[in-house]
Amino acid sequence: MFSIGALSKATGVKVPTIRYYEEIGLIDPATRNAGNQRRYDHAGMERLGFIKHARDLGFGLEDIKELMGLNGELGQDCRAADEIAKAQLEKTRHRIARLQRLEAELERITHLCEGGAGGTCRVLSALGDHSQCLGEHG
């Protein structure tokens, strides 16, 4: 059995987050010892490890809940897991494309001014006037 602190240390998930996951039903409620401290078993640690890894890959809590509801056998469950993973991949690709647009615009803005003095700062001017942007990046 693991205390919430030991579980946190082993998985890298902060204690308040573990409590939150328990509150929303992602992990089973912990048993309590005589001192009313939470105690988690190995299955709880594995479940939290699954959640942490999925979160690290960018999955939202609803997708994680759905994935955890699948029993892992071949067939319909595998197709459902694959669809969720493919949707996450597509979301990630969209975020990457947006970040690349942001990078290009920031690169352009940083070259507007070489840190000179006097006059109007072209970087601040560009930040204050979206129409100066070369493309959509929001």
VENCORWO-V632540 format. One record per pair of residues at least 4 apart in sequence whose C-alpha atoms are under 7 Angstrom apart, sorted by the first residue. I is the first residue (numbers start at 1). GAP is how many residues later the second one is. D is the distance in whole Angstrom. If there is no record, write none. Layout:
# VENCORWO-V632540
i={I	I}
gap={GAP	GAP}
d={D	D}
This chain:
# VENCORWO-V632540
i={1	1	1	2	2	2	2	2	3	3	3	3	4	4	4	4	5	5	6	7	7	8	8	8	8	11	13	13	13	14	15	16	17	18	19	20	21	21	21	22	22	22	22	26	27	27	30	30	30	31	31	31	32	32	32	32	33	33	33	40	41	42	43	44	45	46	47	48	49	50	51	51	52	53	54	54	54	55	55	59	59	59	60	61	62	63	63	64	65	66	67	70	71	72	72	73	73	74	75	76	77	78	79	80	81	82	83	84	85	86	87	88	89	90	91	92	93	94	95	96	97	98	98	99	100	101	101	102	102	103	104	105	105	106	107	108	109	109	110	112	112	113	113	121	122	123	124	125	126	126}
gap={38	39	40	4	5	37	38	39	4	35	36	37	4	11	34	35	4	10	4	4	38	4	5	6	7	38	4	5	39	4	4	4	4	4	4	4	4	5	6	4	5	6	7	39	17	20	8	9	10	7	8	9	4	5	6	7	4	5	6	4	4	4	4	4	4	4	4	4	4	4	4	13	4	4	4	5	10	4	5	4	5	29	4	4	4	4	21	4	4	4	14	7	6	5	6	4	5	4	4	4	4	4	4	4	4	4	4	4	4	4	4	4	4	4	4	4	4	4	4	4	4	4	39	4	4	4	36	4	35	4	4	4	28	4	4	4	14	17	13	10	11	9	10	4	4	4	4	4	4	6}
d={6	5	5	6	6	5	5	6	6	6	5	6	6	7	6	7	6	7	6	6	7	5	5	6	6	6	7	7	7	6	6	6	6	6	6	6	6	5	6	6	5	6	6	6	7	7	5	5	5	6	5	7	5	5	5	6	5	7	7	6	7	6	6	6	6	6	6	6	6	6	6	7	6	6	6	5	7	5	7	6	6	6	6	6	6	6	7	6	6	7	6	6	7	6	7	6	7	5	6	6	6	6	6	6	6	6	6	6	6	6	6	6	6	6	6	6	6	6	6	6	6	6	6	6	6	6	5	6	6	6	6	6	7	6	7	7	6	7	7	6	6	6	6	6	6	6	6	6	7	6}
